[in-house]
Amino acid sequence: MATAKQAVQQTLDHLPDQASWDDIMYELYVKQKIEKGLQAANEGRTVSHEEAKRRLLGNAD
C-alpha cells in the first residue's frame, strides 16, 4: 500500500503541467474521499441499496 506522500506524488504525476492549485486540491480531495469509502467498505461499514433508498425517502418501515 502506498503512503499518503506516495499517493500525492502519483496524483501530481498524472496531472498536466498547467494544473492550477484548485485542480490539484480537487484531485487530492476526491482521492481521499474515494480511499475513505473503500476503507469503509472493506470494514463492512456499508448499507444495502434498499436501505439507502429507504433512508433517503424517509420511510420508517
mmCIF file of the N, C-alpha and C atoms, coordinates in Angstrom:
data_MODEL
# 
_entry.id   MODEL 
# 
loop_
_atom_site.group_PDB 
_atom_site.id 
_atom_site.type_symbol 
_atom_site.label_atom_id 
_atom_site.label_alt_id 
_atom_site.label_comp_id 
_atom_site.label_asym_id 
_atom_site.label_entity_id 
_atom_site.label_seq_id 
_atom_site.pdbx_PDB_ins_code 
_atom_site.Cartn_x 
_atom_site.Cartn_y 
_atom_site.Cartn_z 
_atom_site.occupancy 
_atom_site.B_iso_or_equiv 
_atom_site.pdbx_formal_charge 
_atom_site.auth_seq_id 
_atom_site.auth_comp_id 
_atom_site.auth_asym_id 
_atom_site.auth_atom_id 
_atom_site.pdbx_PDB_model_num 
ATOM 1   N N  . MET A 1 1  ? 0.842   -1.181 0.000   1.00 0.00 ? 1  MET A N  1 
ATOM 2   C CA . MET A 1 1  ? 0.000   0.000  0.000   1.00 0.00 ? 1  MET A CA 1 
ATOM 3   C C  . MET A 1 1  ? 0.889   1.246  0.000   1.00 0.00 ? 1  MET A C  1 
ATOM 4   N N  . ALA A 1 2  ? 0.522   2.197  -0.802  1.00 0.00 ? 2  ALA A N  1 
ATOM 5   C CA . ALA A 1 2  ? 1.298   3.425  -0.917  1.00 0.00 ? 2  ALA A CA 1 
ATOM 6   C C  . ALA A 1 2  ? 1.059   4.315  0.298   1.00 0.00 ? 2  ALA A C  1 
ATOM 7   N N  . THR A 1 3  ? 2.098   5.042  0.679   1.00 0.00 ? 3  THR A N  1 
ATOM 8   C CA . THR A 1 3  ? 1.942   6.025  1.745   1.00 0.00 ? 3  THR A CA 1 
ATOM 9   C C  . THR A 1 3  ? 1.172   7.223  1.195   1.00 0.00 ? 3  THR A C  1 
ATOM 10  N N  . ALA A 1 4  ? 0.711   8.079  2.093   1.00 0.00 ? 4  ALA A N  1 
ATOM 11  C CA . ALA A 1 4  ? -0.008  9.280  1.656   1.00 0.00 ? 4  ALA A CA 1 
ATOM 12  C C  . ALA A 1 4  ? 0.880   10.123 0.745   1.00 0.00 ? 4  ALA A C  1 
ATOM 13  N N  . LYS A 1 5  ? 2.136   10.249 1.091   1.00 0.00 ? 5  LYS A N  1 
ATOM 14  C CA . LYS A 1 5  ? 3.062   11.044 0.276   1.00 0.00 ? 5  LYS A CA 1 
ATOM 15  C C  . LYS A 1 5  ? 3.224   10.433 -1.112  1.00 0.00 ? 5  LYS A C  1 
ATOM 16  N N  . GLN A 1 6  ? 3.324   9.114  -1.188  1.00 0.00 ? 6  GLN A N  1 
ATOM 17  C CA . GLN A 1 6  ? 3.445   8.442  -2.481  1.00 0.00 ? 6  GLN A CA 1 
ATOM 18  C C  . GLN A 1 6  ? 2.179   8.619  -3.309  1.00 0.00 ? 6  GLN A C  1 
ATOM 19  N N  . ALA A 1 7  ? 1.014   8.557  -2.650  1.00 0.00 ? 7  ALA A N  1 
ATOM 20  C CA . ALA A 1 7  ? -0.256  8.731  -3.358  1.00 0.00 ? 7  ALA A CA 1 
ATOM 21  C C  . ALA A 1 7  ? -0.356  10.138 -3.924  1.00 0.00 ? 7  ALA A C  1 
ATOM 22  N N  . VAL A 1 8  ? 0.080   11.128 -3.163  1.00 0.00 ? 8  VAL A N  1 
ATOM 23  C CA . VAL A 1 8  ? 0.065   12.516 -3.639  1.00 0.00 ? 8  VAL A CA 1 
ATOM 24  C C  . VAL A 1 8  ? 0.992   12.659 -4.836  1.00 0.00 ? 8  VAL A C  1 
ATOM 25  N N  . GLN A 1 9  ? 2.171   12.081 -4.750  1.00 0.00 ? 9  GLN A N  1 
ATOM 26  C CA . GLN A 1 9  ? 3.133   12.177 -5.851  1.00 0.00 ? 9  GLN A CA 1 
ATOM 27  C C  . GLN A 1 9  ? 2.574   11.537 -7.114  1.00 0.00 ? 9  GLN A C  1 
ATOM 28  N N  . GLN A 1 10 ? 1.929   10.388 -6.980  1.00 0.00 ? 10 GLN A N  1 
ATOM 29  C CA . GLN A 1 10 ? 1.328   9.723  -8.136  1.00 0.00 ? 10 GLN A CA 1 
ATOM 30  C C  . GLN A 1 10 ? 0.228   10.584 -8.746  1.00 0.00 ? 10 GLN A C  1 
ATOM 31  N N  . THR A 1 11 ? -0.570  11.199 -7.892  1.00 0.00 ? 11 THR A N  1 
ATOM 32  C CA . THR A 1 11 ? -1.628  12.077 -8.381  1.00 0.00 ? 11 THR A CA 1 
ATOM 33  C C  . THR A 1 11 ? -1.039  13.255 -9.130  1.00 0.00 ? 11 THR A C  1 
ATOM 34  N N  . LEU A 1 12 ? -0.024  13.880 -8.564  1.00 0.00 ? 12 LEU A N  1 
ATOM 35  C CA . LEU A 1 12 ? 0.615   15.021 -9.218  1.00 0.00 ? 12 LEU A CA 1 
ATOM 36  C C  . LEU A 1 12 ? 1.238   14.628 -10.551 1.00 0.00 ? 12 LEU A C  1 
ATOM 37  N N  . ASP A 1 13 ? 1.824   13.449 -10.599 1.00 0.00 ? 13 ASP A N  1 
ATOM 38  C CA . ASP A 1 13 ? 2.460   12.989 -11.830 1.00 0.00 ? 13 ASP A CA 1 
ATOM 39  C C  . ASP A 1 13 ? 1.462   12.797 -12.966 1.00 0.00 ? 13 ASP A C  1 
ATOM 40  N N  . HIS A 1 14 ? 0.188   12.566 -12.638 1.00 0.00 ? 14 HIS A N  1 
ATOM 41  C CA . HIS A 1 14 ? -0.827  12.345 -13.664 1.00 0.00 ? 14 HIS A CA 1 
ATOM 42  C C  . HIS A 1 14 ? -1.550  13.619 -14.086 1.00 0.00 ? 14 HIS A C  1 
ATOM 43  N N  . LEU A 1 15 ? -1.289  14.711 -13.390 1.00 0.00 ? 15 LEU A N  1 
ATOM 44  C CA . LEU A 1 15 ? -1.926  15.980 -13.748 1.00 0.00 ? 15 LEU A CA 1 
ATOM 45  C C  . LEU A 1 15 ? -1.087  16.701 -14.802 1.00 0.00 ? 15 LEU A C  1 
ATOM 46  N N  . PRO A 1 16 ? -1.737  17.484 -15.637 1.00 0.00 ? 16 PRO A N  1 
ATOM 47  C CA . PRO A 1 16 ? -0.977  18.250 -16.629 1.00 0.00 ? 16 PRO A CA 1 
ATOM 48  C C  . PRO A 1 16 ? -0.142  19.333 -15.951 1.00 0.00 ? 16 PRO A C  1 
ATOM 49  N N  . ASP A 1 17 ? 0.919   19.763 -16.611 1.00 0.00 ? 17 ASP A N  1 
ATOM 50  C CA . ASP A 1 17 ? 1.797   20.796 -16.059 1.00 0.00 ? 17 ASP A CA 1 
ATOM 51  C C  . ASP A 1 17 ? 1.053   22.110 -15.815 1.00 0.00 ? 17 ASP A C  1 
ATOM 52  N N  . GLN A 1 18 ? -0.036  22.321 -16.529 1.00 0.00 ? 18 GLN A N  1 
ATOM 53  C CA . GLN A 1 18 ? -0.798  23.562 -16.404 1.00 0.00 ? 18 GLN A CA 1 
ATOM 54  C C  . GLN A 1 18 ? -1.827  23.497 -15.268 1.00 0.00 ? 18 GLN A C  1 
ATOM 55  N N  . ALA A 1 19 ? -1.854  22.432 -14.502 1.00 0.00 ? 19 ALA A N  1 
ATOM 56  C CA . ALA A 1 19 ? -2.849  22.281 -13.440 1.00 0.00 ? 19 ALA A CA 1 
ATOM 57  C C  . ALA A 1 19 ? -2.737  23.425 -12.442 1.00 0.00 ? 19 ALA A C  1 
ATOM 58  N N  . SER A 1 20 ? -3.893  23.955 -12.068 1.00 0.00 ? 20 SER A N  1 
ATOM 59  C CA . SER A 1 20 ? -3.928  25.047 -11.094 1.00 0.00 ? 20 SER A CA 1 
ATOM 60  C C  . SER A 1 20 ? -3.933  24.465 -9.676  1.00 0.00 ? 20 SER A C  1 
ATOM 61  N N  . TRP A 1 21 ? -3.771  25.351 -8.695  1.00 0.00 ? 21 TRP A N  1 
ATOM 62  C CA . TRP A 1 21 ? -3.871  24.922 -7.304  1.00 0.00 ? 21 TRP A CA 1 
ATOM 63  C C  . TRP A 1 21 ? -5.243  24.296 -7.051  1.00 0.00 ? 21 TRP A C  1 
ATOM 64  N N  . ASP A 1 22 ? -6.287  24.897 -7.607  1.00 0.00 ? 22 ASP A N  1 
ATOM 65  C CA . ASP A 1 22 ? -7.637  24.359 -7.435  1.00 0.00 ? 22 ASP A CA 1 
ATOM 66  C C  . ASP A 1 22 ? -7.757  22.962 -8.029  1.00 0.00 ? 22 ASP A C  1 
ATOM 67  N N  . ASP A 1 23 ? -7.163  22.748 -9.207  1.00 0.00 ? 23 ASP A N  1 
ATOM 68  C CA . ASP A 1 23 ? -7.170  21.422 -9.833  1.00 0.00 ? 23 ASP A CA 1 
ATOM 69  C C  . ASP A 1 23 ? -6.490  20.400 -8.925  1.00 0.00 ? 23 ASP A C  1 
ATOM 70  N N  . ILE A 1 24 ? -5.356  20.768 -8.391  1.00 0.00 ? 24 ILE A N  1 
ATOM 71  C CA . ILE A 1 24 ? -4.586  19.867 -7.535  1.00 0.00 ? 24 ILE A CA 1 
ATOM 72  C C  . ILE A 1 24 ? -5.360  19.535 -6.269  1.00 0.00 ? 24 ILE A C  1 
ATOM 73  N N  . MET A 1 25 ? -5.908  20.562 -5.626  1.00 0.00 ? 25 MET A N  1 
ATOM 74  C CA . MET A 1 25 ? -6.648  20.356 -4.388  1.00 0.00 ? 25 MET A CA 1 
ATOM 75  C C  . MET A 1 25 ? -7.891  19.494 -4.629  1.00 0.00 ? 25 MET A C  1 
ATOM 76  N N  . TYR A 1 26 ? -8.563  19.714 -5.749  1.00 0.00 ? 26 TYR A N  1 
ATOM 77  C CA . TYR A 1 26 ? -9.749  18.911 -6.079  1.00 0.00 ? 26 TYR A CA 1 
ATOM 78  C C  . TYR A 1 26 ? -9.370  17.444 -6.258  1.00 0.00 ? 26 TYR A C  1 
ATOM 79  N N  . GLU A 1 27 ? -8.318  17.184 -7.007  1.00 0.00 ? 27 GLU A N  1 
ATOM 80  C CA . GLU A 1 27 ? -7.887  15.799 -7.248  1.00 0.00 ? 27 GLU A CA 1 
ATOM 81  C C  . GLU A 1 27 ? -7.531  15.102 -5.938  1.00 0.00 ? 27 GLU A C  1 
ATOM 82  N N  . LEU A 1 28 ? -6.836  15.804 -5.052  1.00 0.00 ? 28 LEU A N  1 
ATOM 83  C CA . LEU A 1 28 ? -6.451  15.212 -3.776  1.00 0.00 ? 28 LEU A CA 1 
ATOM 84  C C  . LEU A 1 28 ? -7.675  14.972 -2.893  1.00 0.00 ? 28 LEU A C  1 
ATOM 85  N N  . TYR A 1 29 ? -8.620  15.898 -2.915  1.00 0.00 ? 29 TYR A N  1 
ATOM 86  C CA . TYR A 1 29 ? -9.852  15.751 -2.142  1.00 0.00 ? 29 TYR A CA 1 
ATOM 87  C C  . TYR A 1 29 ? -10.641 14.525 -2.611  1.00 0.00 ? 29 TYR A C  1 
ATOM 88  N N  . VAL A 1 30 ? -10.806 14.395 -3.918  1.00 0.00 ? 30 VAL A N  1 
ATOM 89  C CA . VAL A 1 30 ? -11.557 13.263 -4.467  1.00 0.00 ? 30 VAL A CA 1 
ATOM 90  C C  . VAL A 1 30 ? -10.847 11.954 -4.138  1.00 0.00 ? 30 VAL A C  1 
ATOM 91  N N  . LYS A 1 31 ? -9.532  11.924 -4.294  1.00 0.00 ? 31 LYS A N  1 
ATOM 92  C CA . LYS A 1 31 ? -8.765  10.710 -3.996  1.00 0.00 ? 31 LYS A CA 1 
ATOM 93  C C  . LYS A 1 31 ? -8.939  10.310 -2.530  1.00 0.00 ? 31 LYS A C  1 
ATOM 94  N N  . GLN A 1 32 ? -8.889  11.282 -1.635  1.00 0.00 ? 32 GLN A N  1 
ATOM 95  C CA . GLN A 1 32 ? -9.054  10.997 -0.212  1.00 0.00 ? 32 GLN A CA 1 
ATOM 96  C C  . GLN A 1 32 ? -10.452 10.439 0.071   1.00 0.00 ? 32 GLN A C  1 
ATOM 97  N N  . LYS A 1 33 ? -11.476 11.031 -0.516  1.00 0.00 ? 33 LYS A N  1 
ATOM 98  C CA . LYS A 1 33 ? -12.842 10.565 -0.291  1.00 0.00 ? 33 LYS A CA 1 
ATOM 99  C C  . LYS A 1 33 ? -13.034 9.146  -0.818  1.00 0.00 ? 33 LYS A C  1 
ATOM 100 N N  . ILE A 1 34 ? -12.464 8.852  -1.969  1.00 0.00 ? 34 ILE A N  1 
ATOM 101 C CA . ILE A 1 34 ? -12.571 7.501  -2.536  1.00 0.00 ? 34 ILE A CA 1 
ATOM 102 C C  . ILE A 1 34 ? -11.876 6.496  -1.631  1.00 0.00 ? 34 ILE A C  1 
ATOM 103 N N  . GLU A 1 35 ? -10.687 6.833  -1.153  1.00 0.00 ? 35 GLU A N  1 
ATOM 104 C CA . GLU A 1 35 ? -9.950  5.916  -0.284  1.00 0.00 ? 35 GLU A CA 1 
ATOM 105 C C  . GLU A 1 35 ? -10.693 5.681  1.026   1.00 0.00 ? 35 GLU A C  1 
ATOM 106 N N  . LYS A 1 36 ? -11.301 6.726  1.590   1.00 0.00 ? 36 LYS A N  1 
ATOM 107 C CA . LYS A 1 36 ? -12.083 6.553  2.821   1.00 0.00 ? 36 LYS A CA 1 
ATOM 108 C C  . LYS A 1 36 ? -13.296 5.661  2.564   1.00 0.00 ? 36 LYS A C  1 
ATOM 109 N N  . GLY A 1 37 ? -13.935 5.826  1.421   1.00 0.00 ? 37 GLY A N  1 
ATOM 110 C CA . GLY A 1 37 ? -15.077 4.991  1.078   1.00 0.00 ? 37 GLY A CA 1 
ATOM 111 C C  . GLY A 1 37 ? -14.685 3.536  0.895   1.00 0.00 ? 37 GLY A C  1 
ATOM 112 N N  . LEU A 1 38 ? -13.569 3.299  0.241   1.00 0.00 ? 38 LEU A N  1 
ATOM 113 C CA . LEU A 1 38 ? -13.090 1.925  0.060   1.00 0.00 ? 38 LEU A CA 1 
ATOM 114 C C  . LEU A 1 38 ? -12.733 1.289  1.399   1.00 0.00 ? 38 LEU A C  1 
ATOM 115 N N  . GLN A 1 39 ? -12.129 2.077  2.278   1.00 0.00 ? 39 GLN A N  1 
ATOM 116 C CA . GLN A 1 39 ? -11.785 1.564  3.604   1.00 0.00 ? 39 GLN A CA 1 
ATOM 117 C C  . GLN A 1 39 ? -13.055 1.205  4.378   1.00 0.00 ? 39 GLN A C  1 
ATOM 118 N N  . ALA A 1 40 ? -14.062 2.058  4.309   1.00 0.00 ? 40 ALA A N  1 
ATOM 119 C CA . ALA A 1 40 ? -15.327 1.774  4.990   1.00 0.00 ? 40 ALA A CA 1 
ATOM 120 C C  . ALA A 1 40 ? -15.949 0.490  4.442   1.00 0.00 ? 40 ALA A C  1 
ATOM 121 N N  . ALA A 1 41 ? -15.915 0.323  3.128   1.00 0.00 ? 41 ALA A N  1 
ATOM 122 C CA . ALA A 1 41 ? -16.472 -0.888 2.515   1.00 0.00 ? 41 ALA A CA 1 
ATOM 123 C C  . ALA A 1 41 ? -15.700 -2.124 2.959   1.00 0.00 ? 41 ALA A C  1 
ATOM 124 N N  . ASN A 1 42 ? -14.390 -2.024 3.003   1.00 0.00 ? 42 ASN A N  1 
ATOM 125 C CA . ASN A 1 42 ? -13.563 -3.152 3.435   1.00 0.00 ? 42 ASN A CA 1 
ATOM 126 C C  . ASN A 1 42 ? -13.824 -3.526 4.892   1.00 0.00 ? 42 ASN A C  1 
ATOM 127 N N  . GLU A 1 43 ? -14.232 -2.533 5.697   1.00 0.00 ? 43 GLU A N  1 
ATOM 128 C CA . GLU A 1 43 ? -14.524 -2.780 7.106   1.00 0.00 ? 43 GLU A CA 1 
ATOM 129 C C  . GLU A 1 43 ? -15.981 -3.164 7.333   1.00 0.00 ? 43 GLU A C  1 
ATOM 130 N N  . GLY A 1 44 ? -16.742 -3.260 6.246   1.00 0.00 ? 44 GLY A N  1 
ATOM 131 C CA . GLY A 1 44 ? -18.131 -3.673 6.358   1.00 0.00 ? 44 GLY A CA 1 
ATOM 132 C C  . GLY A 1 44 ? -19.079 -2.561 6.778   1.00 0.00 ? 44 GLY A C  1 
ATOM 133 N N  . ARG A 1 45 ? -18.615 -1.334 6.743   1.00 0.00 ? 45 ARG A N  1 
ATOM 134 C CA . ARG A 1 45 ? -19.460 -0.205 7.125   1.00 0.00 ? 45 ARG A CA 1 
ATOM 135 C C  . ARG A 1 45 ? -20.220 0.300  5.899   1.00 0.00 ? 45 ARG A C  1 
ATOM 136 N N  . THR A 1 46 ? -21.177 -0.507 5.456   1.00 0.00 ? 46 THR A N  1 
ATOM 137 C CA . THR A 1 46 ? -21.980 -0.178 4.286   1.00 0.00 ? 46 THR A CA 1 
ATOM 138 C C  . THR A 1 46 ? -23.450 -0.463 4.578   1.00 0.00 ? 46 THR A C  1 
ATOM 139 N N  . VAL A 1 47 ? -24.302 0.022  3.709   1.00 0.00 ? 47 VAL A N  1 
ATOM 140 C CA . VAL A 1 47 ? -25.722 -0.314 3.773   1.00 0.00 ? 47 VAL A CA 1 
ATOM 141 C C  . VAL A 1 47 ? -26.141 -0.806 2.396   1.00 0.00 ? 47 VAL A C  1 
ATOM 142 N N  . SER A 1 48 ? -27.178 -1.609 2.365   1.00 0.00 ? 48 SER A N  1 
ATOM 143 C CA . SER A 1 48 ? -27.666 -2.121 1.095   1.00 0.00 ? 48 SER A CA 1 
ATOM 144 C C  . SER A 1 48 ? -28.308 -1.004 0.286   1.00 0.00 ? 48 SER A C  1 
ATOM 145 N N  . HIS A 1 49 ? -28.496 -1.280 -0.992  1.00 0.00 ? 49 HIS A N  1 
ATOM 146 C CA . HIS A 1 49 ? -29.153 -0.315 -1.866  1.00 0.00 ? 49 HIS A CA 1 
ATOM 147 C C  . HIS A 1 49 ? -30.565 -0.014 -1.355  1.00 0.00 ? 49 HIS A C  1 
ATOM 148 N N  . GLU A 1 50 ? -31.265 -1.053 -0.957  1.00 0.00 ? 50 GLU A N  1 
ATOM 149 C CA . GLU A 1 50 ? -32.635 -0.889 -0.452  1.00 0.00 ? 50 GLU A CA 1 
ATOM 150 C C  . GLU A 1 50 ? -32.651 -0.032 0.815   1.00 0.00 ? 50 GLU A C  1 
ATOM 151 N N  . GLU A 1 51 ? -31.690 -0.259 1.714   1.00 0.00 ? 51 GLU A N  1 
ATOM 152 C CA . GLU A 1 51 ? -31.613 0.533  2.939   1.00 0.00 ? 51 GLU A CA 1 
ATOM 153 C C  . GLU A 1 51 ? -31.309 1.994  2.631   1.00 0.00 ? 51 GLU A C  1 
ATOM 154 N N  . ALA A 1 52 ? -30.425 2.238  1.693   1.00 0.00 ? 52 ALA A N  1 
ATOM 155 C CA . ALA A 1 52 ? -30.098 3.612  1.298   1.00 0.00 ? 52 ALA A CA 1 
ATOM 156 C C  . ALA A 1 52 ? -31.330 4.308  0.727   1.00 0.00 ? 52 ALA A C  1 
ATOM 157 N N  . LYS A 1 53 ? -32.071 3.613  -0.123  1.00 0.00 ? 53 LYS A N  1 
ATOM 158 C CA . LYS A 1 53 ? -33.298 4.194  -0.680  1.00 0.00 ? 53 LYS A CA 1 
ATOM 159 C C  . LYS A 1 53 ? -34.299 4.499  0.425   1.00 0.00 ? 53 LYS A C  1 
ATOM 160 N N  . ARG A 1 54 ? -34.452 3.572  1.364   1.00 0.00 ? 54 ARG A N  1 
ATOM 161 C CA . ARG A 1 54 ? -35.389 3.758  2.462   1.00 0.00 ? 54 ARG A CA 1 
ATOM 162 C C  . ARG A 1 54 ? -35.010 5.003  3.270   1.00 0.00 ? 54 ARG A C  1 
ATOM 163 N N  . ARG A 1 55 ? -33.736 5.141  3.563   1.00 0.00 ? 55 ARG A N  1 
ATOM 164 C CA . ARG A 1 55 ? -33.269 6.297  4.338   1.00 0.00 ? 55 ARG A CA 1 
ATOM 165 C C  . ARG A 1 55 ? -33.489 7.602  3.584   1.00 0.00 ? 55 ARG A C  1 
ATOM 166 N N  . LEU A 1 56 ? -33.166 7.592  2.302   1.00 0.00 ? 56 LEU A N  1 
ATOM 167 C CA . LEU A 1 56 ? -33.313 8.811  1.504   1.00 0.00 ? 56 LEU A CA 1 
ATOM 168 C C  . LEU A 1 56 ? -34.776 9.217  1.329   1.00 0.00 ? 56 LEU A C  1 
ATOM 169 N N  . LEU A 1 57 ? -35.632 8.226  1.216   1.00 0.00 ? 57 LEU A N  1 
ATOM 170 C CA . LEU A 1 57 ? -37.051 8.519  1.031   1.00 0.00 ? 57 LEU A CA 1 
ATOM 171 C C  . LEU A 1 57 ? -37.765 8.781  2.361   1.00 0.00 ? 57 LEU A C  1 
ATOM 172 N N  . GLY A 1 58 ? -37.088 8.533  3.458   1.00 0.00 ? 58 GLY A N  1 
ATOM 173 C CA . GLY A 1 58 ? -37.653 8.818  4.763   1.00 0.00 ? 58 GLY A CA 1 
ATOM 174 C C  . GLY A 1 58 ? -38.700 7.832  5.236   1.00 0.00 ? 58 GLY A C  1 
ATOM 175 N N  . ASN A 1 59 ? -38.713 6.649  4.654   1.00 0.00 ? 59 ASN A N  1 
ATOM 176 C CA . ASN A 1 59 ? -39.662 5.616  5.078   1.00 0.00 ? 59 ASN A CA 1 
ATOM 177 C C  . ASN A 1 59 ? -39.192 5.015  6.388   1.00 0.00 ? 59 ASN A C  1 
ATOM 178 N N  . ALA A 1 60 ? -40.056 4.982  7.356   1.00 0.00 ? 60 ALA A N  1 
ATOM 179 C CA . ALA A 1 60 ? -39.692 4.447  8.676   1.00 0.00 ? 60 ALA A CA 1 
ATOM 180 C C  . ALA A 1 60 ? -40.191 3.024  8.860   1.00 0.00 ? 60 ALA A C  1 
ATOM 181 N N  . ASP A 1 61 ? -40.453 2.321  7.798   1.00 0.00 ? 61 ASP A N  1 
ATOM 182 C CA . ASP A 1 61 ? -40.996 0.956  7.901   1.00 0.00 ? 61 ASP A CA 1 
ATOM 183 C C  . ASP A 1 61 ? -40.138 0.123  8.802   1.00 0.00 ? 61 ASP A C  1 
# 
